[in-house]
C-alpha cells in the first residue's frame, strides 16, 4: 500500500523560499515517477516537477530555474525546494506516485493522468506580494 505523507509549506513573501517534503513508502512498481502537482481554486491540478525513481528530473516552464525536486533515498523523502517565489505560486501542492511505462525518463505532465497511482494529502503554500 502506497503512503505519501506531506509536510512543509506555509507562507512566504515574494522572492522568498519554502521547502515541501513528502515521505513515500510502499510503491509497488519498479519504474515510476514522483511528481509534484499544484492546484488553485477553480482551476485544474497542474504538474510542477517530476523525478524518476532511477534518476532524472523535469519541470514545468513556470517553475524552471526556481524550483528543485530531489529525493533522499535513506529517508524515503521527496522534496520540492521552491526559491524566488511569486504570488502566482500560491496553491495547494500535492505529491504523487505515477507509474512510468515510457522508454526514457519521466517528463512532467501538465495534468494528472490515469497512471497517477496515489496522492499525498496536499499542503497549502501562500506567497504574498
C-alpha positions in Angstrom: 0.0 0.0 0.0 1.4 3.3 -1.1 1.6 6.0 1.5 2.6 9.6 0.9 2.8 12.0 3.9 3.4 15.7 3.2 4.9 18.4 5.3 6.3 21.9 4.9 4.6 24.6 3.1 3.2 27.7 4.8 3.6 31.3 3.9 6.4 33.4 2.3 6.9 36.7 0.7 7.6 37.1 -2.9 11.2 36.3 -3.6 11.4 34.0 -0.6 11.8 30.3 -0.3 9.9 27.3 1.1 10.5 23.6 1.1 8.0 20.8 0.8 8.6 17.3 1.9 6.8 14.0 1.1 7.6 10.7 2.8 6.9 7.9 0.2 6.6 4.2 1.0 5.1 1.1 -0.4 5.4 1.8 -4.1 4.6 -1.4 -6.0 6.3 -0.5 -9.3 9.9 -0.9 -10.5 9.6 2.2 -12.7 7.7 5.2 -11.5 7.7 8.9 -11.3 7.4 11.0 -8.2 5.5 14.2 -9.0 4.6 17.5 -7.5 1.3 19.0 -8.6 -0.4 22.1 -7.6 -4.0 23.4 -7.7 -5.7 26.7 -7.1 -9.5 27.1 -6.5 -11.5 26.8 -9.7 -8.5 25.5 -11.8 -7.3 22.1 -12.8 -4.4 20.4 -11.0 -1.2 21.1 -12.9 2.1 19.3 -13.0 5.1 21.2 -11.5 8.0 18.8 -11.3 8.8 15.2 -11.6 11.6 12.8 -10.6 12.1 9.3 -11.8 13.0 6.6 -9.3 16.1 5.8 -11.2 17.1 9.5 -11.7 16.3 12.3 -14.0 14.1 15.4 -13.3 11.8 17.6 -15.4 10.0 20.8 -14.6 7.1 22.9 -15.8 8.3 26.0 -17.6 6.6 28.2 -15.0 9.0 26.9 -12.3 12.1 26.0 -14.2 15.2 27.6 -12.6 13.3 28.4 -9.4 12.1 25.0 -8.1 14.2 21.9 -7.5 12.9 18.4 -7.0 15.0 15.9 -5.2 14.9 12.7 -3.1 16.7 11.4 0.0 16.6 7.7 -0.6 17.7 6.9 3.0 14.8 8.9 4.4 12.4 7.8 1.5 11.5 11.5 1.3 10.8 13.6 -1.8 11.4 17.3 -1.6 10.5 20.4 -3.6 12.7 23.3 -2.9 11.0 26.5 -4.0 13.1 29.6 -4.4 12.3 33.1 -5.9 8.7 32.5 -5.0 6.0 34.5 -6.8 2.4 35.3 -5.8 1.2 33.0 -8.6 2.9 30.1 -6.9 0.2 30.3 -4.3 -1.7 26.9 -4.4 -2.3 23.6 -2.7 0.6 21.4 -3.5 0.4 17.6 -3.8 3.0 14.9 -4.2 2.1 11.8 -6.2 3.3 8.5 -7.5 2.8 7.9 -11.2 3.5 4.6 -12.9 6.0 5.1 -15.7 5.8 3.0 -18.9 7.8 5.2 -21.2 11.1 4.4 -22.8 13.1 7.3 -21.4 13.0 9.4 -18.3 9.9 10.8 -16.7 8.6 14.0 -18.1 6.3 16.4 -16.2 2.7 16.1 -17.2 0.5 19.2 -17.5 -2.5 17.4 -15.9 -2.8 14.2 -13.8 -3.0 11.1 -15.9 -4.6 7.7 -15.3 -1.2 6.5 -14.3 -1.2 8.5 -11.1 -1.5 5.8 -8.5 -1.6 7.7 -5.2 -1.7 11.2 -3.8 -0.4 13.0 -0.8 -2.9 14.8 1.4 -2.0 18.3 0.0 -0.4 21.2 1.7 -1.0 24.9 1.2 1.6 27.4 0.0 0.8 31.1 0.2 3.1 33.7 -1.4 2.3 37.4 -0.7 3.5 40.2 -2.9 
